[in-house]
Amino acid sequence: MSVPFLDLKKSNSRYEDEIRASIGRVIDSGWYLLGDEVERFEWEFSEYIGIDYTIGVASGLDALTIILKAYRTLGQLQEGDEVIVPANTFIASILAITNNDLRPVLVEPDEDTFNIDPDLIEEKITNRTRAIMLVHLYGQNAYNEKIGKLCQQYDLKLIEDAAQAHGACYKDQRIGSIGDAAGFSFYPGKNLGAMGDAGAICTNDQELAECCRSLGNYGGTSKYRYKYKGFNSRMDEIQAAVLRVKLKGLDTANQRRREVADFYIRNISNPKVKLPVLKADNSIRNDSSHVWHLFVVRVQNRDRFIDYLEENEIAASTHYPVAPNQQEGYPELSDLNLPVTEKLHRQVVSLPMSPVLEEKSMQKVHKVIANYA
């Protein structure tokens, strides 16, 4: 029996009849962009997150890029301004910053949570710092009151990179409603995934929302009238129709992910494999702060461990093998001293995780890892 890392076909088959019907509805409508499906998804996602405005765009990277572009367009960010960002994030977070001629200031993560270390943020704040981009990595809330107080004290924008955290919460607030703006990705493998690329911007700021919507549609405010130098970044009707179907099952799917994570943490036992750190109360099944987009462990010899899993027909992955400051495209970051980030990027391994992972597959994963030597 082989264990897939993520079986998208099986995951989507739970909604097959509704998805086929929703796509058929779009085809029959003859309207494929900027139509009713996108408008309704934006309203439904706003209701789910608990914010006033959702703007559908073409990808998660576009969502973050357009947020920062809007702040620049509105005069709230200037070329060369600094944006604090976790050093161990996916490259899209960094790209959104540099694509707007802003400067990313990388901050080391907490080794246990993988999220930005709140205690290291303040020392990185300068007179050019204008924002913190908070990444809820692997599906776990990264916000706390200390970060909120820093934003108030230094008058910083708080931008959430929520690409992996659909449905996660901070206390009674959904991720995406905490900061000034948030960017979501609906890449097919996400907790809420489309059938292609798609993304969304969420905010309570009406001026920002209007600017983002305009920027995503070439910078237009009406047909053939362009107020800004914008982009072509629009969620299409088919993706919106699919997302409307799957949004209804998101909380149930996330709860199943928590059950898989709970099983792993209770059963995987090997001193060579470091598991994600639990809170003291061990109530992972009921902890809404984590939606387990990925279940990430740490091992000293990653390649050997992944080879061992593959020999036993268990598919694993690496998120992410190379730290941003070591990427060829960012030579200007290569001199940074980021030992925690670089260590994590050498050690992290993502185990199979999905809401359709079967009990027998979970059993196989923990038994195979128990015998790893």
C-alpha positions in Angstrom: 0.0 0.0 0.0 1.4 3.4 -1.0 0.6 6.5 0.9 0.3 9.7 -1.3 1.4 13.0 0.0 -1.8 14.7 -1.2 -4.5 13.0 -3.3 -6.2 16.0 -4.9 -8.5 13.8 -7.1 -9.9 12.0 -4.0 -10.1 15.2 -2.1 -12.2 16.9 -4.8 -14.3 13.9 -5.5 -16.2 14.6 -2.3 -17.7 17.6 -4.0 -17.8 16.2 -7.6 -21.5 16.5 -8.3 -21.7 20.1 -6.9 -18.5 21.1 -8.7 -19.7 19.7 -12.0 -23.0 21.5 -11.6 -21.3 24.8 -10.7 -18.9 24.7 -13.7 -21.9 23.8 -15.9 -23.7 26.8 -14.5 -20.8 29.1 -15.6 -20.6 27.5 -19.0 -24.3 27.9 -19.5 -24.2 31.6 -18.4 -21.9 32.6 -21.2 -20.1 35.0 -18.7 -16.6 33.9 -17.6 -15.0 37.0 -16.0 -16.2 39.6 -13.5 -19.6 37.9 -13.2 -22.0 36.7 -10.5 -19.9 33.7 -9.3 -17.0 35.9 -8.4 -19.3 38.5 -6.8 -21.1 35.9 -4.7 -17.8 34.2 -3.7 -16.4 37.5 -2.5 -19.5 38.1 -0.4 -19.5 34.6 1.0 -15.7 34.6 1.8 -16.1 38.0 3.5 -18.9 36.6 5.7 -16.7 33.5 6.5 -13.6 35.5 7.4 -15.5 38.3 9.1 -14.4 41.3 7.1 -16.1 43.9 4.9 -14.3 43.4 1.6 -12.9 40.5 -0.5 -11.4 41.1 -3.9 -10.8 38.1 -6.1 -7.5 38.0 -7.9 -5.5 35.5 -10.0 -3.1 34.1 -7.4 -1.8 34.5 -3.8 1.3 36.3 -5.0 -0.9 38.8 -6.9 -2.9 39.3 -3.7 0.1 40.3 -1.7 1.7 42.3 -4.5 -1.5 44.3 -5.1 -2.0 45.1 -1.5 1.5 46.6 -1.3 1.0 48.3 -4.7 -2.2 49.9 -3.4 -0.5 51.2 -0.3 2.2 52.7 -2.6 -0.5 54.1 -4.9 -2.3 55.7 -2.0 0.9 57.3 -0.8 1.1 55.2 2.4 4.3 53.4 1.3 7.3 54.9 -0.6 10.1 53.3 -2.6 12.7 51.9 -0.3 10.4 51.6 2.7 11.0 48.5 4.8 8.7 45.6 5.4 9.5 43.1 8.2 8.9 39.5 7.1 9.8 36.1 8.5 13.1 34.8 7.1 11.8 31.3 6.5 8.7 32.0 4.4 7.9 30.9 0.8 9.5 33.1 -1.8 6.2 34.7 -2.8 6.2 36.8 0.4 9.6 38.3 -0.5 8.7 38.7 -4.2 5.6 40.8 -3.3 7.8 43.2 -1.3 10.7 43.5 -3.8 8.3 43.7 -6.8 7.0 47.0 -5.3 10.5 48.4 -4.8 10.3 47.9 -1.1 13.0 46.4 1.2 12.3 43.1 2.9 13.8 42.9 6.4 14.1 39.2 7.4 13.4 38.1 11.0 14.3 34.7 12.3 11.5 32.3 13.3 10.7 30.5 16.5 12.2 27.0 16.1 9.1 25.4 17.7 6.3 27.1 15.8 8.1 27.9 12.6 6.5 31.3 12.7 8.2 34.7 13.1 9.7 35.1 16.6 7.8 38.1 18.1 10.7 38.8 20.5 13.1 39.6 17.5 10.8 42.0 15.7 11.4 45.3 17.6 15.2 45.3 17.1 14.6 45.2 13.4 12.4 48.3 13.3 14.0 51.5 11.9 12.8 54.9 10.8 12.1 53.3 7.4 9.9 50.5 8.6 6.3 50.8 7.5 4.8 47.3 7.7 5.0 43.8 9.1 4.0 41.0 6.7 2.9 38.2 9.1 3.0 34.7 7.5 0.8 32.1 9.1 3.2 29.3 8.0 1.9 25.7 7.5 -1.6 26.8 8.7 -0.8 28.1 12.2 -1.7 31.5 13.5 1.4 33.7 13.8 -0.3 36.7 15.5 -0.1 37.6 19.1 -0.7 40.7 21.3 3.0 41.7 21.3 2.9 42.0 17.5 -0.3 44.0 17.6 1.3 46.4 20.2 4.4 46.9 18.1 2.2 47.8 15.1 0.4 50.4 17.3 3.5 51.7 18.9 5.4 52.3 15.6 2.4 53.0 13.4 3.0 50.0 11.2 0.7 48.3 8.7 0.0 44.6 9.5 -0.4 42.6 6.3 -1.3 38.9 6.7 0.1 36.3 4.3 -2.7 33.8 4.9 -1.9 31.6 1.9 -1.8 28.5 4.1 -4.2 29.3 6.9 -7.7 29.3 5.5 -10.1 28.9 8.5 -7.5 29.3 11.2 -8.2 31.6 14.1 -6.6 33.9 16.7 -9.0 33.6 19.6 -12.4 34.3 18.1 -11.1 36.0 15.0 -10.5 34.3 11.6 -7.0 34.7 10.1 -7.4 37.3 7.4 -9.4 39.7 9.7 -6.7 40.6 12.1 -4.5 42.9 10.1 -5.0 45.9 7.9 -5.1 43.6 4.8 -4.6 39.9 4.0 -3.7 37.9 1.0 -5.0 34.4 0.4 -4.0 31.8 -2.2 -6.4 29.2 -3.6 -3.8 27.1 -5.3 -5.3 23.6 -5.8 -3.3 22.1 -2.9 -4.4 24.6 -0.3 -7.0 23.9 2.4 -9.4 25.8 0.3 -8.2 25.1 -3.2 -9.5 26.0 -6.6 -9.1 24.0 -9.9 -6.3 26.3 -11.0 -4.7 29.4 -9.7 -6.7 32.0 -7.8 -6.3 34.3 -4.8 -8.1 37.0 -2.8 -7.4 40.2 -0.9 -9.4 40.8 2.4 -9.6 44.1 4.2 -12.0 46.3 6.2 -10.4 49.4 4.6 -12.8 50.7 1.9 -10.3 53.0 0.2 -7.7 50.2 0.0 -10.3 47.7 -1.3 -11.4 50.0 -4.1 -7.8 50.7 -5.0 -6.9 46.9 -5.0 -9.9 46.1 -7.1 -9.0 48.8 -9.6 -5.3 47.7 -9.7 -6.3 44.1 -10.4 -8.3 45.2 -13.4 -5.6 47.2 -15.3 -6.0 50.1 -12.9 -9.4 50.9 -14.3 -12.3 52.6 -12.5 -14.7 52.2 -15.4 -14.6 50.7 -18.9 -11.5 52.2 -20.7 -10.9 54.7 -17.9 -7.6 53.9 -16.1 -6.8 55.8 -12.9 -3.8 53.7 -12.0 -1.0 51.7 -13.7 -2.5 48.3 -12.8 -2.3 44.6 -13.5 -4.4 41.9 -15.2 -5.2 39.9 -12.1 -8.8 38.7 -11.9 -10.4 35.6 -10.4 -12.3 33.8 -13.2 -15.9 32.6 -12.9 -15.1 28.9 -12.9 -12.6 29.2 -10.0 -15.1 31.2 -8.0 -17.9 28.7 -8.6 -15.6 25.8 -7.5 -14.5 27.8 -4.4 -18.1 28.5 -3.4 -18.8 24.8 -3.3 -15.7 23.9 -1.3 -16.0 26.8 1.1 -19.0 25.1 2.6 -16.9 22.1 3.6 -13.8 24.0 4.8 -14.4 23.8 8.5 -15.2 20.1 8.3 -12.1 19.4 6.2 -9.9 21.4 8.6 -11.2 19.5 11.6 -10.2 16.2 9.8 -6.7 17.7 9.3 -6.6 18.3 13.1 -7.5 14.7 13.7 -4.8 13.5 11.4 -2.3 15.8 13.1 -3.5 14.6 16.5 -3.0 11.0 15.5 0.6 11.7 14.2 1.6 13.5 17.4 0.2 10.8 19.7 1.6 7.9 17.8 4.8 8.9 15.9 7.7 8.1 18.2 11.3 8.2 17.1 14.1 10.3 18.7 15.5 11.1 15.3 12.2 12.8 14.3 11.2 16.0 15.9 7.5 16.6 15.9 5.6 19.9 15.9 5.4 21.4 19.4 2.0 21.1 21.1 0.5 23.6 23.5 0.5 22.5 27.1 -3.2 21.4 27.1 -2.7 18.8 24.3 -6.1 19.8 22.8 -5.0 19.8 19.2 -8.3 18.4 17.9 -10.1 21.5 19.3 -7.4 24.1 18.7 -8.7 26.4 16.0 -5.4 28.3 15.8 -3.9 25.7 13.5 -5.5 24.2 10.3 -2.5 21.9 9.5 -2.1 22.8 5.8 1.2 20.9 6.3 2.4 18.6 9.0 6.1 19.4 9.2 8.7 17.4 11.2 12.5 17.9 11.5 15.3 15.4 10.9 19.0 15.8 10.8 19.6 13.8 7.6 16.7 14.8 5.5 17.6 13.2 2.2 18.2 9.9 3.9 14.9 10.1 5.8 12.9 11.0 2.6 14.6 8.1 0.7 13.7 5.8 3.6 10.0 6.9 3.4 10.0 6.5 -0.4 11.5 3.0 -0.1 8.5 2.2 2.1 6.0 3.8 -0.4 5.3 6.9 1.6 5.4 10.2 -0.3 7.0 13.1 1.6 7.8 16.6 0.5 10.0 19.6 1.6 8.6 23.0 2.3 11.0 24.6 1.7 14.5 23.2 0.9 16.3 26.5 0.3 16.0 29.6 2.5 15.1 32.9 0.8 18.4 34.5 1.6 20.2 31.6 -0.2 18.2 31.9 -3.4 20.1 32.8 -6.5 17.6 35.5 -7.4 18.3 37.4 -4.2 22.1 38.0 -4.0 21.4 41.1 -2.0 20.2 38.8 0.9 23.1 36.4 0.7 25.2 38.0 3.4 22.5 37.8 6.1 23.3 35.7 9.2 20.1 33.6 9.7 21.3 30.4 11.4 17.8 29.3 12.7 16.2 29.8 9.3 19.0 28.0 7.4 18.9 25.1 9.9 15.1 24.7 9.5 15.3 24.7 5.8 17.9 21.9 6.0 15.8 19.8 8.3 12.1 20.2 7.5 10.1 17.4 6.0 6.3 17.4 5.3 4.5 14.2 5.9 1.3 13.1 4.1 -1.6 15.4 5.2 -5.1 15.8 3.8 -8.7 15.6 4.9 -9.1 12.3 3.0 -6.0 10.5 4.4 -7.2 7.1 5.5 -6.6 5.5 8.9 -4.6 2.7 7.3 -2.3 5.2 5.7 -1.8 7.1 9.0 -1.0 3.8 10.7 1.6 2.9 8.0 3.2 6.4 8.4 3.7 6.1 12.1 4.9 2.4 12.0 7.4 3.1 9.2 8.8 6.1 11.0 9.1 4.1 14.2 11.5 1.8 12.5 13.7 4.5 11.0 17.2 4.2 12.4 
